[in-house]
Amino acid sequence: APRLMGKMQREKGKRGEREVCKLLEGYGFTGRRSRQSDGAHDPDVITNAPWWVECKFVKAIAAERFMEQAEADAKDGLSPVVFMRSNGGSWLVMMRASELPAVAESFRTLDSQPESDKSMRASENPDTDTPSHTSP
């Protein structure tokens, strides 16, 4: 039975990688599954985007409840995006793949704004969770 489970998991993984390739292609990127071999250190999907793509196709993702909360709470057409960090870890960002174009557009819009607008907006919402650089 363990051998059969391994084959089933590999097939599920391949199916997930093919789905990611189609998603990428739908956004205008190329996507193809990499040649997987024992000990290979390649991304799961090779794309012309400047990304190392790993695909995880699992039964359940614990953090998905955070995304569901953001989606339920989101108002005014805002894209639900979840920032999360473990103690001592670095920040991760989670969003639905369908939101990727809207988030990318927000970066383009930000880049087209004058520098004075960017700095003014940053000072409106100071980061209160980051410790100050001064000693207590």
Summary of the structure (lengths in Angstrom):
residues: 136
radius of gyration: 19.5
end to end distance: 59.6
largest distance: 63.3
contacts: 251
relative contact order: 0.08
helix: 44%
strand: 10%
